[in-house]
Amino acid sequence: MATMTTPVTDTRRISGGGFLIEEITPSDCFFPEDFTDEQKQIAEITANFAIKEIMPASDQIEAKDFSVTRRLLKEAADLGLTAIDIPEEYGGLEMDKVTSALVAENISKQASFSVAFSAHVGIGTLPLVWYGTDAQKRKYLPKIASGEIVSAYALSESTSGSDAVNARTRAVLSTDGKTYTLNGEKMWISNAGFADLFTVFAKCAIPDGPDAGKEKLTAFLIERGTPGFTNGKEEHKLGIRGSSTCPLILTDCVIPVENLLGEVGKGHHIAFNILNVGRYKLGNAAIGGGRMALNNGIRYAIDRKAFGKSISEFGLIQEKIANCATGIFVGESVCYRTVGLIDKALAGVDKNDTKEIQKRIENYAVECSIVKVWASEMLDMVVDEVLQIFAGYGYVEEYPAERAYRDARINRIFEGTNEINRLIITGWLMKSAMSGKLALMPAIKKLMEEVISGPSEKIEREGALADELNLLANAKKLTLFVAGAATQKYMAQIAEEQEVMGAIADMIIEVFAMESAILRAEKIADGQPAVASAVPVAMARIYADKAMSTIELAARKVIAAVAEGDALRTQLTILRRLAKHDSADTISLRRVVARHVIKAGKYSM
């Protein structure tokens, strides 16, 4: 494979969170229809590898035969799939983030292997890429790229999962300054049973400066075989049973000072920046898993006969298939729009300026958290609907729906729980607004004045999605209105109102997803006959109707919490005005979608 980058267009760059206050057009967004030929080729290579090599070994993988997992990781490396995020000078291919996301999506047909692969190439490798010294990179990255060694990431502990900065593991610098001694235990570490190189986080005393003596999170590189470093027994898990998940035990584990990764006390920067990438990649893996599950469900529905005909002809089965297909379409839109934003932001950045690269990725922390939450919950919906299509057979291990159902559940916990990510979404936006980084407060103030003054003139839009675009505009207004009302009520204490923060996050998530679906459908429809774009338009209309219902319910929840009496009645009146819309005929729209994918025998967008 050759090193490549996504073509950079002349369209404007949208700042993180800017979708809430800016008028976004289809040309501002990157969607699957914008993949280059090279990206499509790499996606096909990855998918073929997953189908021909990984899937036939599924039983061995699920039985925790890690020699098979390691062999497949080496074979993936031989195809270049483990080298995409690694710089060329260290044996990598240094490709764009869209390509990296495509590999994550297409490798995910077998969930347990997908976890091992992602832990290796993502959170296991990027800390070294971004924070390692040249000597550290030259020592380890070529071997990681070639699959000679497997990497892992050890952050969580039994008492500090999402609250990782409160780690109990300690690292103490020796008096001669040549070694660190680590003591503690890490929990739920993917690849722990067979990985060779671990990024381990521990509290360590700051040696000098204003924080001298204070213990802060710090990252270290530890090789398997280091005295005092062992792993515990494999966890027996609900799903992803074929992945390795063990505790790591550090008992007077001595490592050379050269194994410090980054700076003492700056481990939280490493952890949080790596998790942003992990979140959007998890979203792509969820899309791949959802597509695999749906395709199994479609094939089963076509073949299964009841009452003298295929169950794929039944309206309620078609409704399930359409819900799943729409979820995957919207998920693709959300994921690749986000990764496209990141690639555009990275265009022109010096590849050696890792601080600037991290800063630009961090600017899209909200979008990365949205991808993670939305895609993981979409996947849960898909595997549940597919299991129901299989009915009794779906509950039996020899059919694919059962394992997909179990495997999906972890994604709402991985990379920060969905609850934590919801708080990140609202908190990050509020912080950006207060600092002036994002012009959210002026937008809220303007919106407040507008809605209090009464109904505004309706903007006339054109096209098959004109009604949905009006709905989107009102959804943004309603979200800003509710965020403003909550901010007025709680001021700086809003971060303590987690239920309110979560409900506002749900509104923000649905606005981004709705907009992504509409803009993608518009982009597909541009210049095409109505028949050719009927299915994506139907999906966008289905989702917009559902999203607005979710937004309205979340808005009611917040308003009821922040207002009472006349103020409550006034705010509910505004809510009803902004949420008012004619419902789409979603029964007919779902039939259009279902019949399209059933005829194709698979999800075929």
N, C-alpha and C positions, 0 to 999 in steps of 0.2 A: 504494500500500500504506500502511496505517496502522501507526504504531508500536504494538507489542504486547509483552506479557510472558507467560511461562508462568505459569499459575495456581499459586499457592503453596499447598500443602496443609498440614495441621496435623501431618503426620508429623514424626518426629524427624530431626534433621540428623546424618548419619553422617560422622565425620571421615575424612580421607584415610588409607587403609590400615586403617580400622576394621573392614572386612569380615572380616579374619583372626581377630578376637577377639570380635566381636559376633554375636548372633543376628539376622540380617537377615530381614525379612518382605517379601512382595510389595508391601505398601503403602508400604514405605520406598523403593521403586525406581520410576524413570520408564522406561517402555518405549514402543515405537511405538504400542501400543494406547491410550496416554495423549495422543497428539497432539490439539491443539485443532483446531477446524474451520479456523481461520485458518492454522495450520501446514500442514495438509493442502492447503489451497488454494495456498499458496506453493510447496510441494513439487510440486504438479501444474503450476503455471505454469513452474517451472524445468525439469521433465521435458519438457514440451511444447516449450519453447524448445530444449532439447538435441536432441530428436528432429527437429523441423521446421526448425531453422536451423543447428545445429552439425553434425549428422551428414551432411546433404547436402553440406557444404563440407569433408568429411573429407579428400578427396584433395588439395585446395588447402592445407589445414592441414599435412598430412604432407609436402608439397613445400616447406614453409617459406615460404609466401606470407604474410608477417606483416601485410600490409595486410588480409587476410581475418580474421586473428586479432584485429587492432585493431578492425575493423568489428564483429565479433561481441561483443567486450568492450564496445563502445559500446552495442550493442543490449541486452546484458545490463544495462548501467547504466540504460538507458531503462525497463527493467522494475523497477528498484530493487534488482537482485540484487548490485550492487557497493557498496551503501550500508548494508547491514544492520548492520555493526559500527561505523558512524560515528555520532557524536552528532548529534542534530537540529540544534543550533545551527551545525553546520559542514556542513549539507547532507545529513546522513545520516538513517537510519530508526531507528537505535538499538534494534534488536530483541534478543530473548533468544538465548542460545547454541544452544538446540535448533533454532531456525529457521535460524541460520547454518549449523549442521551439516547440516540437511536440504538446504540449497542446495548445499553441497559434495558431498553424496551424489548428488543428482539431476543436477548439471551434469556428472558424471564419466563420461558415456557415451562421450565421445571423450577419451582419456587425455591427448593432447598439449595440447588446449585446456584441459582440467581443470588441468594444471600451470600454464599461463599465468594462468588465472583465480585459482587458489589463491595463486600468488606475488603477485598484485596485491592481492587483497582480504584476505589473511591476513598473512603475514610482511612483505609490502610496505607494508601500511597500519597495522597495529596498533602498531608502534613509535612512529609519529607520534601516534596516538590516545592512547596511554598516557604518552608521555614528551615530546611536543612542547609548546612554549610556545603561548600563545594566538595570537601573531602567526604562528607556523609553521602552526598548524592552520587559521587563516583563509586563509592563502596557498595551502595545498595540498589540504586535505581536500575542499572543495566540488568541485574539479576531479577528484579521485580518484573521488569518489562519482558524478559525472556521466559518467565515462569519458573526459573530455577529456585527462587524462594517465594514463599507466600507471606503476605503481610496481614496485620490485624490492628485493631484500634481499641484501646482499653481505657474507657472513661468512667463508666458507671460503677457504682458500689451499692451494697445492700441498703445503705442509708442515704444514698445521694444519687438517685437516678436522674430525674430532670433537674434537680438542684445540684449539679455536678461540681460547682465551685466549693461546696462544703465537703469535699473529699476528706477521708480520714487517713488515706495512705500518705506516708511521710517520706521525704528524701532529705538526707543530712549530708552536707559537704564535709569531707575529711579535713582534719587540721592542716594537712599539707596541701590541700586544694587539688588533689589529683583524682579523687574518686567521690562518688555519691553512694550512700547506703540507703536502700529503700525497704520499707516495711509496710505491709498492708495487704488488702485483698480486693480484687476487682471482680465484678459479677456480670453475668450474661454477655460474655465476650464472644462474638462471632469469630469462627476460625481458630478459636483458642486451642483446640485439641491437636491441630497439625500445623499451625502457622510457624514461621521461622523468625519473623521480625515483628516486634510489637511497639506501637506508640503508646506509652503508659503515662498517665497523668498522676501527679502527686503534689502535695503541699510542700513548699520549700521556702526557707528563710531568705528574704531579700538581703544581699550582702552589704549594700551601701545605699546612700541617697536618703531622701526624706522618709522612705518606708523601711529603712534598715531594721532587720530583726523580725519584721512581720512575715508571716507565712502566707504565701499565695500560690495558686495553681501553676504548675510548671510541667512541661512535657519532656519525656526521656525516650530514647531508643534502647530497647532491650532485646537481645538475641536469645532464642531458645538454647538451653544448655548452660546459660549463665548460672553459676552456683547461687542457691537461694531462690531461684525462680522456677516454680512448678505450676502445673494446672490441675485443678480438681476434676471430679468425675463429670461426665457429660450429663447435661440436664435432659430430662425426658419431657418433651414439650407437647402442647396441644397440636401445633402445626410445625411446618418446616422441620420435620423430624430428621431429615437427612443432613441438615446443617450442623456444624459443630458449635455448641454453646457450653462453655465451661467457665468456672471461676478461675482467676489467676491468683496465686499465692506468692507473696514476696516476703521472705524471711531472711533478714540481713543480706539482702541481694546487693552485691557491690558491682558497680559499673564504672568505667572510666569517665572522667569529666567531659571527654570529647563526645559522649553520648547524650549530653544535654541538647535538646531540640529547641531552637529559638532562644529566647531570653528567660532568665529566672523570673518568675512571677507573671509571665505573659501567656501562660497556658490557656487562659480563658479566651484569648484572641484566637488561638489555634482551634480550640474546640468549637467556638461559635461560627467561625468562618467556614470550617470544614462541614459543619452541619447544614449550612445553607445549600452547598452543593449536594450533600446527601439527600436533602429534602426534595429537590427537583428531580434527582435521579430516581428516588423512590417513587415519585409520581409517574415517571416513565415506565418503571418496572410494573407498577400497578396497571397501567394501560395495557401492557403486553400480557399480563396475567388475565385481565378482564377479557381481552380479545380471545385468548385461548379458551377460557371457560365458555364464552358465548358461542364460539364455533362448535364446541362439543355439544352444547345445548341445541343449537340449530340442527346439527346432523341427527341427534337423537329424536328431536321433534318431527323431522321429516320421515324418519324410518318407523317411528312408533305409531301403531294403528290402534284406534279405539272407536267403537260405535261405527265401524265400517269405513273409517277414513283416517288419514294422517292427522295427528294432533296439531301439526303445524297449521292446519286450516281452522282451528278453533280460535275464536276471538280473544279469549282470555290468555291463551298461549301466545298469540301474536302480540298482545299488549305487553307481556313480559319480554319478549324478544325485542320489541321496539324500545322499551325502557332501557334495556341493556345496550342496544346499538346507539341510542341517543347519548347515554352516559359515556360511552367510549369516544364518540364523536366530540362531545364537549370536552372530555378529558384530554384528547389529543390537542384540541384548540388551546386549552389552558396551559398545558405543558410546553408546547412548542412556541407559543407566544412568549412565555417567560424565558425560555432558553434563548430564543431569538433576541429578546431585549438584552440579555447578558452578552451574547456574541457581538451585538452592535456596540454595546458599551466598551467592549474590550478591543474593538477595531482600532488599530493604530497605537495601542499601548506597547511600550517596550516589553518584550517577553521576559526580560530579566528583572523588570520592576515589579516584583511580586507583591509589594505593599500596595501599589496602585491597582494591580489586578484584584487583590482581595477587597480593596475599598470599593471598586466598581461592582463587584459581585454582591457585596454587602448592601449596596444601594437598593438591591432588589430582594431584600430579606422578606418583605411583606409578600411579594409574589411567590417566593420560594415556599413560604409557609402555607400560602393559599393552595399551591400545587399539592403539597404534602397532605393537607387536610382533605381537600376536595377529592383527589384521586384515590386515597385510601378508603374513604367512605363510599365512593362510587364503586370500587371493587367489591366492598362488602355487599352492596346492593346487587351487583351482577351475580356473584357466586350464590347468593341466596335465591335469586330468581331462577338461576340455572338448576340448582338443586331441586327446586319445586317443579320445574319442567320434567326432570328425571323421576319425580315422585318417589315411590318406595325404593327404586333402584339408586336414587341419589344418596340414600342413606347407607349404601353398601360399599365397602372398601374397594371392590374390584371395578367399580365405575368411577370415572374421573371427577364427578361433581363433589364427592365426599372429601377428597384430599384438598381440592381447590377451596372448599368452604373453610376447612381448618387452617390452611396455609395463609389465607387472606387476613385473618384476624390480627396478626402481629403488626401489620402496617400502621395501625392506628396508635401503636406504642413506639415503634422504631423512630429514630431521629427526633426525639422529643414527642411526648404524647400530643394527641390532637388538642387536648385542653390547654397545654402549654403553648402550642402554636397559635391557638386562638388568642391567647393573651398577648403573644408577640405581635400578631397582626394589628390589633387595636393599639397596644402600647407603643409600637414603633411609629405608627402614624401620628398618634398624639404627641409623642416626643418630637417628631419631625416638624409638626405644626407649631409647637411651642417655641422651638428653636429658630423657626423661620426657614428651615431647610425646604419645607414643602408649604406652599401657600394655601394651606387648608383652612386656617382661621379666617382670612379674608373671604374665602369662598363660603364658609359657614355663615359669617356675618351678613354677606350679601343675600344668601339664600333665606336666612331668617327674616330679613326685611321684605323679601319678595313674597314669602308665604303668608306673612302676617297681613300684608296689604290686600290679599285676596287672590282669586284665580288669575293666572297670567295667560297671555294669548298663546294659543296652541300653535306650535310650529308645524307647517305643512311639509310632510316628507313624501318621497316617491319610492316606488319599488315594492317588491313582494313582501319586504320586511318593514314597511313604513310604520305599521302599528307597533311592531316590536321595538323599533328605534325610539318611538315616543314613550313606550313602556320603560325602556332603558333610561331615558332621560329623567323620567319621574322616579325611577328606582334610585338613581344617584342623588336626586334632590331629597328623597325621603331618608336616605342613609346619612346625608350631611345634616339634615334637620334633627334626626334622632341623636346623632353624635353631639350636635350643638346643645340640645336640651340636656343631655347627660352631663356634659362638661359644665354647663351653668349650674347644675344641681350639686355636683360633687367636687368641682374644681380639681385641685391637685390630688384629692383623695380618690379620684375615680379608679385608680389602679387597684384599690382595695375592694372595689365592687366587681368581683369576678363574673357574676352572672350577667351584669350589664355589659361588661367588656366582651364576654362571650357572645351575647346576642348581637352586639354591634359588629363583631367579627363575622358572624353568620351573614349579616347584610352585605358586608364588604366582599366576602367570598362569592356570594351569589351575584353581585354586580359584575365582578370580574369574569365569572364563568358565563353569565348571560351575554355580556359584551363580546367575549371571545367567540362564542357560538354564532352570534349574529354577524360579526365582522367576517368570520371565516365563510359563512354561507354567502354573504354578499360578495366576497372575493371570488368564490367559486362561480357564482351566478353572473359575474361581470363578463359581458360579451358572449354568454352562452344562452341557448334557447331555454325557455322555461322548463321543458321536459327534462333536460340534462341536469338542471339544478333543483329539481323538485324535492329530492330526498334530503339534501342538506338544508334547504329552506324549511322543510317540514320538521327536521330535528331542531333547528333553531327556534321555531315557533313553539314546539312542544316544551322545550326547556325554558324559554322565556316565560311561558304561562306558569310553569311550576316554580321558577325562581321568584317570580313576583309574589306568589302566595307565601313562600318562605320568608321573604323580606317583610311582608305585611305582618305576619305573625310575630316575627322578632321585634318589629317596631312597636307593636302593641305591648309586648312584654316590657320593653324599656320605658315607654311612655307611662305605663301604669305604675312603674317604680319611681319615676322622677317627678310626677305631677299629681295634683289632686284638686278637687273642686272645679272652679271655673277654668283654671289653667289646664286641667286634665281634659275637660270637654273641648276646649279650644284646640288643643294639640291633637285630639282624636278626630276632630273635624278636618284639620289639615291632613292628617294621615289618610282619611277616607278620600279626600280630594286627590291626593297624589297617587293613591293605590287604585283608584277607580279605572276599570278597563273592561272591555267586552271580552269575555272568555273565548279562546280559540276552540274550534271543534277538534279537540285532541284525539277523539276516537278515530275520526277519519284520517287525521295526520299520522297516528300510530300505525294504522293499516298500510299506509303508503310506505312507511319505513320498514315494517315487518315483511311485507311482501317482496320488497326489494332484496333484503338480505336472505330471505328464505329461497328466493329464486336463484340467488348466487350461491347458496349453500354455505355462506360464511359472511362475516362482517366484511364489507367490500368497499369502504370509502377510500 
